[in-house]
């Protein structure tokens, strides 16, 4: 059996790049792809947002940054103060465009935190809203809410496409398929025929929303190639039907706001130039400006000197069209210029040719300046459309570069094609992984690269979401010989990963921040989705560097996945570590569960299962103390993390005669820091997690003590062991829990701001610790969630200060229950 030596054939970009020793073209070089990923919201846009402390009132906020369906907002009035910035999920938050409150008789009221800064609300609003750009109403309300604008170009939508082959007239096209902004278009009236289908990126300058032709004085006429298929009366009937259904099939106008603007050209009829035919972009040929339509458009024709030639290679251009060059450009760049068919001899000379034709060369000033600052380099890999068969997207290698043009060698196309000449701004080239991310079939290399040890041929990645029809069509259209055969396999496609914020968040993760995360991430490539999930979790931690340390890869453990470098920032310091991420869908559920256990939270906090009402782990009945104790007993058995040393990150210098936790001792890499530097953090304040030592307490004793119920916490504290960093154990006065007089609160601690919490702490004997609460932005809600284990783990406090601090927190909790809970 010829295929028996290969267990499975599938293409994987990572392995392919490794095997070929090539690098991927940088994602930032594909500007049209970056544009397609934007969610329609931009920094600086303004909207009206419900005020958290008073849900019946609203205030104007400005978008600081966007992340998928999440917006980082700042209420107007805070100026450059970032402390009050907050994240909102477009799908769940109470967000509205500017003017919504006035239309719906809702109250715009200055939030409490900035009341003093805005004495005159009306004058302030007039000033900040003058010339302001409101967030798009259609993306905040109704069916389009929270959607990527690109998704609004759904199959069945209609657009107008200019005919660039024989005239500037436009005709209506139907969207058959939308693949990440790359549209398969079918002319209106040809419902059953795909013979004239075209593939164009949605930002193509010749593609417009319905109504464009009428607005700009162009007629709606079917192209010559299809005009004879129906009578004139039939075409007019089709046009009438389109106008009747215009509203239901139209696409929002603002989708095209990022289209390249067409400038004014200075070409004249009869001018000569060098050009690449976009339909066969393999050679550079002499060409002529055949016709000038107006200040924006002109037609060029590839020269053909044969007297009997019947077909004309002509197409319409604008000043920024790719593939047009001044005379002698090829010669100056050491490139071959293909003489026109019928030209006598092979040595083409422009001077003789211009004299022979009696024509003038288009001056240099007619052409845009070319740049070589684009990020592409020779031998880089990318994905590119096959110009001969635009249905195909192939692996491409940059074989040559001149100015802002690339020569691409396509691999795996059904019919071999010569190297293609494309502009770096072409919308037919895409970054590595684009097909897999958008669920489109990438043509595999003609000969699979076989990894002998694994017996796996590297060929084809799987689509993100495969319907049975898509699989059927994909298999039907493969038409590959035995050496090209591909197994469509979804093993690298990660399902949606849900954040179940009602589940227990454990000692490391901030429950409030978890609640502000998007409901889910994915589906998509396993490594990409899980990396995004872990990054969100790290940023949702009380102390991101600590969570990064918990997640980092243990090199002594069995290798099951893919090492990814993740970063964390904490107190102005940056940390990074290698984290293991699984690559196949069958391992995702187990990976999520084990990661939850590492973070000592509910095993269902995130994963492919959505928790609707009740968690199967019944985590709601467990207090933080019990939960820490529950996992604390198992710390020596952590999955993939044996108690031995660690070589992935810096290893702590063990001090002699010290009893340490039976956990790994390692740190997160920091940015370069002098080895002689001294940590000047005040006593009791948290040190940069990554460079500090683990708590020097015996784990079994500590976890045992933390497991006691609240009424038992008043026992003698001899079960705790103290840090050897101190010369002697703390004196009894440091840890004595005196019964303070009953606390009377003037306001509900649930509504305390960070400043209120700091003010309260400064009134106690824990005043030196107030700085920590200010740095970590702990407000009243977070204060009430703090427990002794959390304070010790997340604030790096020694036992004495931690107990004293928790004593005051318990007083606030008691006062809250007595005064405000009902």
N, C-alpha and C positions, 0 to 999 in steps of 0.2 A: 504494500500500500504506500503510494507516494507521499501521502500526507501523514503517515504514522509517526514520523520523526518529529513532527511539530504538534505539541499538545494543543496550543491555542494561538490564534493569530490575531493580534490586536495592536493598534498603533498607540504609542505613548510618547508625547513630546519630550519629556524629561530624559527617557532612556535613549531616544533618537539623538538628542543633542549631545548626550554623553558619548554615544557610540561614534558619532561623526566628528566630535571635537569642535562643534560649531557653537555659536552663541545666538540667542534670539534678538531680533531687532527690538530696541526699547519701545515700551508701550507709548511713551510720550511723543513718539514720532508720528503717530497715527491720529492726527487732530480730529478727523471726522468721527473716529470711534469715541474719542473723549467727549465730543459734543453730543453724540447719541446717548451717552450714559447720564447726562445731566437730567435732573428731575423737574426742570421748569422753574425751580426756585433758585434765586441767586443772592449772595450776600449783599446787603444794603436794601433789599426789598422790605416793605413795611406791611404789617397786618394788625388786626385787632384781636387781642387775646384775653380770655377770662382771667381775672386776677385770682391767684390761688387762695388768698386769705378771705376773699369775698366773691363767691362764685356768681353773684348777681351783677357784678360790675366788670368792666373791661378796660383795657388800656392799650395804647399803641406800643408795639414791639418791633424791633429791627432784626432781620435774619443775620446772624454772625457767620454761620457756616451751615452746610447741609451734609447729610450722610444717608443716602437712600431715602427712606420715608421719614427720617428724623431731621428736625431742624433745631439748631442751637439759637436761642432767642435772647435778647436783652431788652428790657423795658426802656423806652425813651425817657431820658432824664438821668440815667445812671452814667452817661458820658462814656469815659474810657474804663470805668470800674467794672471788672470782669467777675467780681465775686457773686453778683446776683444773676449771672447767666444761667439759663436752664434749658434742658432738652424737651422737645415735644414730639410726639408721634402724630403725624398728619391725620392718621386714621382714627385716632381716639381723642385727641385734644380739641378743645373748643376754640378753633381758629377761624377767622373771617377776614375778607378783604377790607381795605380802608373804605369807610362809608357805610359799612353794614349796620353799625350801632344806630346811626342816624335814621337809616331806612326802617329799622325794626324797633325803634323807640327803646333802645337799650342804653344803659348809663355808662359813659366813659368817665372813669374816676381815677385820680392819681393813686398808685399803691402807697401804702403807709411808709415804706422805706425811703421814699424820695419826696414825701409831702413837703418837707422843709425847703427843698430845692426849687419847687415850682409854685410860687405864690399866685400866679395868674394862669389858670389852666387853659383858658380860651386862647390867650396870646401865645402860650407855649405851643399848643397844637397847630395854630396857624403857621408858626415859624417852622416847626419840624416837618409839617406835611407839605410845605410849599415846594413844588417840583419833585416831590417824593414819588417813588415807583411802588405801586401796590402789588402784593403777591397776586398771581392770577386767580380770579374767582373760580374758574372752572376746575382748578386743581385742589381747591379747598372745600368745594361743595358738590353734591350730586354724584353722578356715575363716575366721573373722572377723578374723584377725590383720592389722593395718595398714589395715583398711577403714574408711571413713567410716561411722559407725553408721547414717547415713541410707540407705546402700546396702543395708542389711540388710532394709529393707522392699521386698522384691523382688516382682514380679508373682507372684501365687499365694499370697502371705501373707494371713492372715486377721486381721481386727480386729472389734471390736464398735462399732456406731454407734447412739447414742440417737436415737429418732425425735422431732424437735423440732416436728413439725407437730400431732400429735394426742395424744401421750402421752410418758411418759419411758421406756417400755419400749425395750429394745435388741434389735438383730438382727445377725447375723454378716454381714460384708461381705468380699468378695474384692478384693484390690488388683489392678487391671487394668494400671495404669501408674503409675510414680513419676517425676515430673518435678521434680527438685530439691526434693523434700519435698511437692510438690503431688500428691495422690493421686487417681487416678480409681478410684472404688469401685463395685462391683456387688453387689447383695444376693445372699446365698447362696441357691441354688435357681433363679436366673434366668440361668443360664450363657449362654443363646443370645440374650438380650434386653438391649439397651442403653438401653431406653426410660426406665428408672428410675435410670440411672447418676448418680452425684454426684461432684463435684470438691471435695475439702477439703484444707487444709494439715494435715500430720500432727500439728501441735500444737493442733488445734481442740479446745476443751474438751469437746465431745460425742463425741469419738472415743477409743476405749480399746483396750487389749490384750484378747485373748480371756480370759474368766474374770472380767472386771471386774463384769459384771452380777450374777453369783452372789455375789461377795464383798461387794457393796454392797446386796444385797437387791432387785434389780430382776429382772423376769422377761424371758426371751428370747422375744419374740413378733415375727413379721413385721409391718411397718407395714400399716395399713388399706388403703393404696393397692394392695398386692400380695397381701393375704391371700386374696382370693377366687380367685387364679390357681391355687391348689393346695388339696387337701383337708387337713384337720387332720392326718391320718395321714401324708401326704406331708411336711408341715413337720416333724413329729416325727422322721421317718426321716432327713431332712436334718440335723437337730440331732444325732442319734445319730452320723451319719457324721463331722460336724465334731469331735465329742468324741474319736472314735477317731483322727482325724488331727491332733489338736491339737498334738502335739509337733513334727511336721515343718513345719507351716505357721505356727507361732507367731513372734512378733516379740519381741526382747529387751525386758524391762520397763524397763531404764534409758533406753531411747530416749525415754520420756515424762516423764523427770524434770524437763524444762524447761517442761512444760505450765503454763499459768496456773492458779493455785490459785483455786478458786471460794469466795468468802466467803459470809457469812451476810447475807441481805437482811431488810428490815423492812417489806415491802409487805403490804397486806391486800386481800382480795377487794373489788371495787367501786371501788377508788381510780382516779382519772383522771390521765392523764399525756399527754405528747406523744411520738410514736414514728415511726420510719421502718421500714417493712416491709422486712426483709432480702431478700425475694424481688423487691421492686420499689422499690429505695431512691432514689426520685426526688423524693418530697414528704414533708413532715412533717405528720402527721395527729393528731387527738385519738384517744386509745386508753383502754382500760379493763383493769384487772387482773381477768381472768376467773376464775382459779383459782390457789390457792396449794397447791403439792404438799407442800413441806417447807421447812425453813429455807434451802435452797439454790436451789430452783427455783420459778418461778411462770409462769403462762401469761398473755399479754396478747392482746387482740383489737383490731384497728383498727375504730373505731366506724363503723357503717353504720345510718342511721336509716330506710332504706327498708323498709316493712312486708313487701315481697315478696322481700327479698334471700335468696338460697339458699346462697351460698357464704360461708364465714367466713374472714377473713384473721387467723388466730390462730397463735401460735408461742410456744415456751417460751423463757424468759429466765432469767438469773441476775443478780446484783447488778452485775457488770462487763460485761454485754451491751452491745454498741454500739447506738446509735440510740434510746435512751430518755432523755427529758428531763423536767424538771418543768414543770408548767403555767406558761404565760407566757414560756417560754424563747425561743420564736420572736419574740415581740413585743419582748423586751428586746434581742435581737440584730438587729432590723430585718429579720427573715425572714418569708416568707409561710407562714401555717399554712393548709393545705388543709381547708376545712370538711368534715364528714362527708357522704357522699352522702345526699340527702334533707333536709339542713338548710335551713330556710326563709331565703332571702336569702344574700347573699355576705359581709356584714360579720359575721364570727364574733366572739362575745364570750364569754370563758371564764366570767365571773361569771354571765351569763344562762344559759349552757349547764349549769353545775354546778347552778344552782337548778332548771332544767327537768328535769334527770336525777335530782335529789335525791341527788347524789353528792358526795364530798369529793375534793379534790386531794391527790395523794401529796405529803407534805412534802419539802422540799429535802433533809433528812437521809437520805432513802432513796437518793439518787443519789450516785455517786462524784464527787469533785472533778475538774473538767476542767482540762487544762493547755494552754497555747499554746507551751510550750517543746519544740518537736519538730523544728525544722530545715527544715520545708516553707515555701515562699513562693509567692505567686501567680505564675503563668506557668511554674512549674517543670514539667519533663517526667518521666514515669515510665511503668511498664507496669502495666496493671490488668486484672483479670478483668471480662468483660462479664456483669453480673448476669442478663441475659435469656438469654444463651447461655454458660454457664460454660466451655464448651470453648474459647471465644475469649479470647485475651489481646491487648489493644489498646494502642496508644500513648495516653497520657492526659495532659491538661494541667490543672494546678490553676487553676481559674477564681475560686475564692472560698475563704476560710477563716474559721471561727468556732470559737474555743477549740480543742479537739482534733479538729475535723471538717473534712474537705476536700470541696469540690465539684469533681468531675472531669468534664471533657469528653472522651469517648472518640472516637478517630478510626479510621475504617476498618472498623467493625463491619458485618456483612452487612446488618443492619437498623439504621437510625439510632436512637439512644437518647438521652433527655434527660440532662442532667448528673446524675451519680450522687453520692449523699451517702455518704461512707465515713469511718470513724474512722482516725486516724493509726496506730492499732495494728491495723488490719485485716490479716488474713493473705491478702487477695486483691489486695494491691498489692505491686509489686516494683520494684527499682531498674532504671535504664536498663541494657540488656545482659543482663538475667537470662534472657530467652528464648534468646538466642543461646548463652549459656554452657551452658544446660541442654538444648540441642538441641530447643527447642520453637518452633513457628512463631508469630511475632509478626504480628498483622494489620497490613499496611502502611497508610499513609494512603490515603484514597479517591482523591486526585489526587496523582500523583507530582510531587515538586518537581524540575524539570529543571535541571541545570547546563548552560547553553547551550554553553559551551566544550567540555565533554567529551561532550556528548550522552548523558549517563547519567541515567536517572531513578532517584531514590533511593527504593527501596521496601523490600525484604525481606532480612534477614540469613539466613544459612544455619544449619542445624543443625550440632551438633558432630560427631555420628557418624550417618550416614544409612544405614540398611539399605535394601535394594531395596523391602522391604515398606512401610517408613515413607514412602519417596518416593512409592510408588504410592498409599498411603492419603492422603498430603498432597495430591497432585495431584487425587485423586478428590474430596476434600472442599473444594477451593478454592471452586467455584461462584462465580467472580468474573466480572463483565462485562469487556469489553475494556479499559476504563480502569483496572481493578484487577489486570490479569494480572501474575503474578509468575513470574520464572524462579528456581527453587530452585537456588542456586549455592553450592558449598562453597569458593569461592575465598578466603574469609576464615578458614577453619578450618585451624589449624595442626596438623600431626601431632604425635605424641609426639617430644620432643627428648631424646635419650639422652646421659648423661654417661659417656663411655668412659674411666674413670679409669686404665686400664692404658696408655693412650696417653701420649705425651710431653707434659708440662705446660709446658715452656718456662721462660723466666727469671722470669716475673711471677707465675705461679700456683703455689700450694703443693700439691704432689701429695697430701699427707695430707688436706688439707681437701677437695680434689676427690673423694677416695675416700669422704668422709663425706657427700657430697651425695646426694640421692635418685637412684635409677637413672634416672628420667625425669621430665619435666614435660610436662603436656598430656594429651590434645589439648584445644584450645579456640581462642578468638579469637587470631589471630596476634600482635597487638600485646601482649595480656596475657601470653601464654605466653613470647614472646621477652623481654619486659621482666623477667619473673620469672627467666628463664635468665641474663640479663646481671647482674641483681642478685646472684644466687647466685655467679656467677663473680667479681664485684667483691669480694664478701665472702670468697672463697676465695683471695685474692691475698696475697702477702707484704706488699704495700703497696697497699691498695685505691685510694688516690688516684691512683697511677701508672696502674693499669689503666683507671680512669675517663678519664684523660687520653688513653690510647691509643685508647679507644673513641669519644671525642667526635666530634661531627659537624663536618665541614668544609663551611662554607657555600659555598665556591667549587666544591665537587664537584657532579656531577650529582645532582639530587634524585630518589631512587627510592622513598622510603618515608615514614615518619611520625616526627616529632621527639618524643622522650620525654625528660623530665627524670629523670636517675638521680642518686642520692646515694651518697657514700662517707664513711666516718669513718676517720680515721687520727691516732693520737697526740693524741686529744682535740679535733681540728679537724674541721669538717664541710666537705665539698666537694660541688658539684653541677655537672653539665654536661648539655647536650642531646646525646642519642645517636640516631642514625638507626635506626629499626626498620622492617622491611618489613611490609606489611599483607596481602599475599596469599600463599596457600600455595605457589604455583609459584616464589616467590623465596626460600623458607625455606632450602632446602639450600645454595644459593649464598651466602646471607647468613651462615649458620653457618660455612661454609668460609672466607669472606673475613675474618670476625671472628677465626677461629683464626689466620689468617696475620698479622693485625694484632698478635695477642698472642704471635706467634712460637712457637706450640705446634703439635702435630700437627694437620693439617687435619681429622682425624676425632675430636678430643678431645670435641666435642659436635656433635650434629646429628641428623637424622632416621634415620640408620643406626646400628644397634647393632653394635659390634665384639665378636665373640664370642671368637675365639682369636687370630688374627693380623691385625694392622692392615694394610690395603692399602698404606699409606705406608711400611711397614717401619720405623716410627719407633723401634723398640726398639734398633736398632743404632747410632743416632746419639747421641753424647754431647752434653751441654749446650753445650760449647764449639763443636763442629761445627755444632750446630743454630743457635746464635746467629750463627755465621759465615754459614751458609746463608741465613738471612733477612736478616742484616745487609747483604749485598750488594744486597738488593732493597728496602732501606728507602726509597730515592728513588722507587720505583715502587709504593708502597703503594696499594692499591685505595682510591679515593675520598679520598686524602689527599695532594694535591700538595705540593711543598716550599715553597709560598708562605706568606704570613702568614695570620693567622686572626682573624676578627672575632667569633666566637661566644663566646670567653672572653677574659680579660685577656691582653694581648700583652706579652711580656717587653721591657724596655728594653734595647736592644742597647748594649753597651759599645763604644767606638771601638777600632779597631785590633785587633779580636779575630777569630780564625778560629773559626767555629762549625760545628756539625753541620748538614748539609743536611737538617734536619727542621723541622717546624713548631715555632715557639716560642710556646707558649701555656700558660696556667695554668688550673687549676680554681678556680672561685669559692670563696672562703672566707667564713665568717661575718664580719660587719663587724669590721674591725680597723684601729686607728689607723695612718695613713700614716706617723707618726713613730716607730712602735714599732720596737724593736731586737730582732733574733733573738738570744736568749741561749743558744742551744744550744751545748754544748761542742764543741770541735774534734773532728771525726771522728764526731759523732753525726748521725743523719739529720735533715734539715730537712723541714718540712711540704711534701709533694710538691705542688704546685699553686702554691705561692708561690715555690718555689726556681727557680734557673736550670737549664737543661739542662747536662749535663756538657760542659765547654768543650774537648772533645777532637776532633781531626779524626777523623771517623767511619771513613774508609777506612783510615787508619793503625791505629786501634784494632781494627777488626774483623779486619784482616789479622793483627795480633799475636795476637788471641784465637783465631785459627784454627789456630795451631801446636799440634802434639801436645805432650803433657806433657814429653817429653824435650827438646823444643826450647824450652820456656819459659825455660830457663836462659840463653838468649842475652842479649846486651846489650839493655838496655831503651831504646835510642835510638829505636826505632820508635814509642814512645808520645810524644804531645805533652802538655804539662802545662798546668794551668789558669792563665790569666792573672790569676786572683785572687791568685796568689802573686807576689811581686816577682821571684823567681828560681826556677828548677827546684829540686826537692828535692835536698838534698845526697846524695851517694852513700851515706852511712851510713843515710839514711832508707829506702832501698829495697834495700840489700844483703841478699841472702838468705844468711845464714850457715848453714852445715851444722851443725845442732844435734845434740847427742848423742841417741842412740836413746831414744825415749819409752817408758816402761814404765807401763801403765795398771793400776790396781787393780780396775776394774770395766768391764763391757762398755759402750762409749759408746752403743750402741743403746738401753740402758735408762736413760741419763742423763735426769734431769729438767732443767727450765730452771735450777734452782738449781745443779745439778751443772755445767752448761755455764758458768754465770757464775763459779763457783768456779775452774774450770780456767783461764778467760781471765784472771782476776785473778792467777793464778800466772805469767803471761807478761808480756812487754813491751807487750801489747795491752790491759792492764787498763782504760784509759779507755773502751774500746769495749764493755766488759761490760754497760753500761747499755742499749745498743741491743738486745742479746740478751735482756735481761730484759723490755724494753718490747715486743719483737716475739714474745715467748714461744717462743724457739727452743730446742727440747730436743735430745737426742742424735741422734734420727733426722733432724731437720731439719739439724743441724750437718753430718752426713755427706753431705748432698745439696748443700751450698753449694759453689759454684765461683767463680772470679774474676769472670766476667761477672755472675753473680747478686749477688755482694757489691757490685760497683760500681753495678749498675742499681738494686738494691732497697734498699741501705743508704746510697746517696749518698755513698760514701766517695771521697776523693781517691785517686789511684793508689798513693801510698806506703803509707798505712795499710792499703789493701786488700790489697796484696801481702804485707805483714807478717802480716796476719790469715790470709790463705790459706795462708801457710807453716805456721802452727800447725795449721790445719785439716788440711793434708796430713799433718802428723806424726801427728795423731790417726787419720786414715784408715789410714796405714801400720801403726800399732800395732794397729789393729782387725783388719786383714787378717792380721797375723802372730800375734796372740794369740787372737782370738775367731772368725775367719771359719770355721774348720773345726769 
